[in-house]
């Protein structure tokens, strides 16, 4: 099994390269001149996109081909007081430059909209805002010229005291989304509410590929081991929405999220690095029937955590782990 590792948004190695610089609405209003304030937002967004390109170049130098964009590339982009602002004309060139780099180097990229983007909500105004946020993420991917292989990963959302009803609301809300949004979504289990089995059931019903978060599964499960549910999760990546716009009609490689608990008393928070033991155990158990896998590292250490994990993987060369390059390995059962 070929496993490629990636990381989330920020680098701990490349200095002064944040792709998430922002401005508060209070600071925006203090500027007094609305047009000048909007120009400042656009300058910040241009810097964020420039830094994103710097990080992609850093990634290429270290063979990292899986990367999650920051959702905060454009500050205040979905704020209710700025609904009349269209930032994309001013950002056309830097978005196109990022997208061209992604395509030229075959990078697998994604977004993970924030936790307030919930399709299970019973509140109409929250649903409206959630759809607006998903539309914004799709616009960013389209501005990069990326097809639907670039996904927006979300959770089902809250249970609001009635989990079956919340799941049904998610399904109903999903059915009302535009095809552009639908075909770019993946669905992930969470650490408190919808566990892997429950998320898989909803993913099957709506036809979405499922991303399993192995850390979330460890702390929120029904007694199953992660490798026991994995065969059914893999099947969700063969569906119509999983393959939407895929070049040459090749299915996307399944995706896994990984992090480790911060401590024995704080199981849900993410540690600085990834503990190799549980992860490697899982990878070996699925290697015989999973030809390829992309793994998103969600540790606090970002790319540093990836580099540390690759060092750890190198210690298992005599035990079925072969280092392929700076960010990928071959795992034998």
Wavefront OBJ file of the C-alpha trace (Angstrom):
o trace
v 0.000 0.000 0.000
v 1.291 3.430 -0.959
v 0.637 6.081 1.708
v 1.148 9.799 1.094
v 1.183 12.202 4.031
v 0.067 15.822 4.061
v -0.632 18.564 6.571
v -2.987 21.438 7.315
v -2.549 25.006 6.076
v 0.290 26.405 8.243
v 3.999 25.604 8.219
v 6.104 25.444 11.353
v 9.241 25.506 9.195
v 8.698 28.315 6.685
v 8.795 31.594 8.555
v 6.446 34.537 7.975
v 4.269 32.520 5.610
v 0.836 32.544 7.202
v -1.971 31.946 4.664
v -4.530 33.054 7.274
v -3.853 36.697 8.044
v -7.119 38.409 8.794
v -8.878 41.568 9.900
v -11.743 41.854 12.366
v -14.949 43.621 11.443
v -14.222 46.084 14.243
v -10.891 46.983 12.624
v -12.613 47.245 9.250
v -15.160 49.693 10.599
v -12.511 51.777 12.367
v -10.915 52.643 9.033
v -13.926 54.818 8.237
v -13.440 54.726 4.479
v -15.276 51.593 3.285
v -13.549 51.416 -0.094
v -10.127 51.803 1.494
v -11.004 49.093 4.006
v -12.059 46.729 1.223
v -8.803 47.392 -0.632
v -6.948 46.470 2.575
v -8.894 43.202 2.811
v -7.922 42.418 -0.764
v -4.251 43.181 -0.056
v -4.338 40.804 2.921
v -5.960 38.130 0.740
v -3.271 38.613 -1.913
v -0.617 38.084 0.741
v -2.389 34.954 1.993
v -2.464 33.536 -1.518
v 1.188 34.460 -2.060
v 2.085 32.617 1.143
v -0.022 29.649 0.051
v 2.095 29.448 -3.082
v 5.257 29.654 -0.967
v 3.997 26.729 1.116
v 3.173 24.682 -1.972
v 6.740 25.220 -3.179
v 8.024 24.210 0.252
v 5.856 21.111 0.048
v 7.195 20.172 -3.369
v 10.761 20.460 -2.074
v 9.863 17.859 0.557
v 7.738 15.616 -1.709
v 4.490 16.583 0.075
v 1.589 16.133 -2.350
v -1.366 16.348 0.052
v -2.274 19.749 1.464
v -5.252 21.502 3.020
v -5.795 25.155 2.213
v -6.652 27.640 4.915
v -10.329 28.589 4.775
v -9.286 32.112 5.793
v -7.602 33.053 2.530
v -10.005 35.995 2.109
v -10.698 37.817 5.404
v -14.373 38.550 6.175
v -15.397 37.028 2.841
v -18.729 35.697 4.149
v -19.472 38.380 6.751
v -23.071 39.544 6.637
v -22.059 43.203 6.408
v -20.023 42.589 3.245
v -22.473 40.642 1.093
v -22.140 43.262 -1.655
v -18.363 42.772 -1.906
v -17.008 40.479 -4.616
v -13.297 39.967 -3.895
v -12.612 37.586 -6.766
v -11.954 40.056 -9.612
v -9.135 41.651 -7.608
v -7.751 38.216 -6.699
v -8.077 36.538 -10.060
v -4.346 36.403 -10.780
v -3.079 35.031 -7.429
v -5.857 32.432 -7.295
v -5.026 31.332 -10.838
v -1.330 31.107 -9.954
v -2.031 28.834 -6.984
v -4.313 26.637 -9.075
v -1.800 26.353 -11.892
v 0.873 25.207 -9.438
v -1.486 22.615 -7.936
v -2.387 21.212 -11.367
v 1.157 21.235 -12.729
v 2.492 19.285 -9.766
v -0.443 16.935 -9.135
v -1.095 18.111 -5.583
v -4.193 16.794 -3.828
v -5.770 19.800 -2.126
v -8.859 20.410 -0.010
v -10.617 22.789 2.338
v -12.219 22.053 5.710
v -14.921 24.696 6.319
v -15.188 25.776 9.948
v -17.356 24.085 12.578
v -20.140 26.644 12.176
v -20.866 25.263 8.692
v -23.550 22.731 9.645
v -26.237 21.221 7.437
v -27.973 19.432 10.335
v -29.055 22.680 11.990
v -32.756 23.247 12.793
v -32.254 27.023 12.459
v -32.962 28.388 8.959
v -30.594 31.347 9.374
v -27.723 29.048 10.313
v -28.439 26.883 7.284
v -28.406 29.944 5.020
v -25.022 30.996 6.416
v -23.681 27.452 6.099
v -24.654 27.252 2.444
v -23.128 30.676 1.849
v -19.867 29.425 3.350
v -19.879 26.300 1.172
v -20.578 28.455 -1.892
v -17.591 30.612 -0.951
v -15.303 27.583 -0.731
v -16.491 26.384 -4.133
v -15.820 29.849 -5.581
v -12.253 29.728 -4.267
v -11.638 26.327 -5.851
v -13.157 27.494 -9.130
v -11.028 30.655 -9.022
v -8.031 28.313 -8.870
v -9.351 26.446 -11.897
v -9.563 23.188 -9.939
v -12.127 20.525 -10.749
v -14.219 18.573 -8.249
v -11.342 16.322 -7.206
v -10.532 19.214 -4.839
v -12.961 18.655 -1.961
v -14.559 20.539 0.915
v -14.612 18.257 3.941
v -17.388 18.723 6.525
v -18.997 17.033 9.516
v -22.690 16.198 9.787
v -23.062 18.736 12.590
v -24.844 18.820 15.924
v -27.496 16.386 17.139
v -29.611 19.045 18.876
v -31.017 16.474 21.285
v -32.296 14.153 18.537
v -29.612 12.506 16.437
v -31.892 10.713 13.914
v -33.737 13.965 13.204
v -30.436 15.838 12.824
v -29.177 13.229 10.359
v -32.412 13.506 8.400
v -32.065 17.305 8.311
v -28.538 16.938 6.966
v -29.814 14.672 4.195
v -32.611 17.090 3.340
v -30.292 20.086 3.370
v -27.781 18.233 1.212
v -30.459 17.413 -1.366
v -31.154 21.132 -1.726
v -27.552 22.080 -2.446
v -26.397 22.929 -5.936
v -24.570 20.149 -7.811
v -21.432 22.325 -7.710
v -21.421 22.125 -3.911
v -22.546 18.501 -3.691
v -19.843 17.049 -5.908
v -17.094 18.787 -3.934
v -18.085 17.484 -0.491
v -16.666 14.731 1.679
v -18.106 13.721 5.041
v -16.088 13.067 8.213
v -16.925 11.413 11.535
v -16.535 13.599 14.619
v -15.246 13.081 18.141
v -18.402 13.829 20.129
v -21.595 13.356 18.126
v -21.745 11.381 14.878
v -19.409 8.418 15.132
v -17.945 6.511 12.201
v -20.892 4.115 11.766
v -23.430 6.943 11.904
v -21.429 9.081 9.501
v -21.012 6.152 7.125
v -24.781 5.583 7.101
v -25.429 9.208 6.104
v -22.591 9.172 3.550
v -24.122 6.107 1.901
v -27.587 7.662 1.792
v -26.475 10.870 0.095
v -23.697 9.300 -1.986
v -20.740 11.152 -0.461
v -17.216 9.784 0.011
v -16.328 9.463 3.690
v -13.090 10.606 5.269
v -12.399 8.654 8.451
v -10.692 10.555 11.247
v -8.928 7.811 13.146
v -8.435 9.979 16.261
v -12.146 10.806 16.356
v -12.937 7.130 15.884
v -10.721 6.186 18.820
v -12.625 8.498 21.186
v -16.135 8.124 19.708
v -17.080 4.618 18.607
v -19.446 1.718 19.174
v -16.739 -0.711 20.257
v -15.449 -1.388 16.747
v -11.804 -1.260 15.749
v -11.047 1.249 12.965
v -9.941 -1.438 10.521
v -13.259 -3.262 10.979
v -15.279 -0.414 9.456
v -12.646 0.616 6.912
v -13.725 -1.746 4.069
v -17.173 -0.126 3.973
v -15.689 3.370 4.106
v -13.426 2.593 1.138
v -16.493 1.675 -0.927
v -17.864 5.225 -0.573
v -14.939 6.454 -2.693
v -16.242 4.508 -5.695
v -19.499 6.487 -5.934
v -20.586 9.008 -8.537
v -19.907 12.076 -6.362
v -16.516 10.744 -5.316
v -15.485 10.536 -8.961
v -17.070 13.794 -10.138
v -14.842 15.517 -12.705
v -12.041 13.052 -11.998
v -9.577 13.024 -14.859
v -9.520 9.760 -16.839
v -12.446 8.544 -14.673
v -10.029 7.216 -12.072
v -11.534 7.073 -8.569
v -9.923 9.258 -5.955
v -7.684 7.552 -3.432
v -9.431 7.207 -0.029
v -8.427 9.723 2.605
v -7.691 9.405 6.319
v -7.242 12.060 8.992
v -4.805 11.319 11.790
v -3.715 12.951 15.033
v -2.929 11.731 18.543
v -4.425 12.644 21.927
v -2.639 15.397 23.798
v -2.618 13.348 27.010
v -4.357 10.529 28.873
v -6.596 13.104 30.541
v -7.235 15.132 27.374
v -8.039 12.549 24.735
v -9.819 14.805 22.256
v -7.233 17.590 21.917
v -4.463 17.124 19.379
v -0.874 16.469 20.387
v 2.101 18.213 18.800
v 3.100 15.077 16.881
v 1.580 11.768 15.769
v 2.202 8.633 17.787
v 3.335 6.090 15.213
v 2.265 2.869 16.970
v -1.541 2.983 16.611
v -1.329 4.501 13.138
v 1.117 1.932 11.830
v -0.967 -0.876 13.321
v -4.010 0.414 11.426
v -2.094 0.847 8.159
v -0.701 -2.682 8.285
v -4.155 -4.165 8.896
v -5.653 -2.474 5.814
v -2.627 -2.711 3.515
v -3.636 -5.962 1.811
v -6.815 -4.506 0.293
v -6.103 -0.760 0.139
v -3.662 -0.105 -2.727
v -3.234 3.594 -1.953
v -4.162 6.018 0.812
v -3.718 9.734 1.440
v -3.291 10.737 5.086
v -3.922 14.258 6.368
v -1.921 14.934 9.540
v -3.894 17.173 11.895
v -1.287 17.373 14.650
v -0.439 20.760 16.164
v 3.049 20.479 14.706
v 1.775 20.730 11.100
v 4.616 19.990 8.654
v 7.069 19.462 11.514
v 4.829 16.641 12.720
v 4.921 15.151 9.223
v 8.718 15.244 9.179
v 8.865 13.642 12.642
v 6.464 10.908 11.558
v 8.588 10.166 8.500
v 11.647 9.839 10.751
v 9.713 7.419 12.931
v 8.597 5.448 9.873
v 12.236 5.053 8.914
v 12.824 3.074 12.110
v 10.547 0.308 10.797
v 12.405 -0.433 7.558
v 12.945 -4.024 8.650
v 9.276 -4.409 9.583
v 7.444 -3.837 6.328
v 7.827 -0.064 5.953
v 9.672 1.282 2.921
v 10.406 5.008 2.594
v 9.574 6.170 -0.929
v 10.429 9.871 -0.612
v 10.181 12.708 1.901
v 6.461 12.280 2.520
v 5.338 8.836 1.386
v 5.877 5.224 2.335
v 5.013 1.715 1.159
v 3.394 -0.430 3.851
v 3.351 -4.231 3.769
v 0.676 -6.177 5.704
l 1 2 3 4 5 6 7 8 9 10 11 12 13 14 15 16 17 18 19 20 21 22 23 24 25 26 27 28 29 30 31 32 33 34 35 36 37 38 39 40 41 42 43 44 45 46 47 48 49 50 51 52 53 54 55 56 57 58 59 60 61 62 63 64 65 66 67 68 69 70 71 72 73 74 75 76 77 78 79 80 81 82 83 84 85 86 87 88 89 90 91 92 93 94 95 96 97 98 99 100 101 102 103 104 105 106 107 108 109 110 111 112 113 114 115 116 117 118 119 120 121 122 123 124 125 126 127 128 129 130 131 132 133 134 135 136 137 138 139 140 141 142 143 144 145 146 147 148 149 150 151 152 153 154 155 156 157 158 159 160 161 162 163 164 165 166 167 168 169 170 171 172 173 174 175 176 177 178 179 180 181 182 183 184 185 186 187 188 189 190 191 192 193 194 195 196 197 198 199 200 201 202 203 204 205 206 207 208 209 210 211 212 213 214 215 216 217 218 219 220 221 222 223 224 225 226 227 228 229 230 231 232 233 234 235 236 237 238 239 240 241 242 243 244 245 246 247 248 249 250 251 252 253 254 255 256 257 258 259 260 261 262 263 264 265 266 267 268 269 270 271 272 273 274 275 276 277 278 279 280 281 282 283 284 285 286 287 288 289 290 291 292 293 294 295 296 297 298 299 300 301 302 303 304 305 306 307 308 309 310 311 312 313 314 315 316 317 318 319 320 321 322 323 324 325 326 327 328 329 330 331 332 333
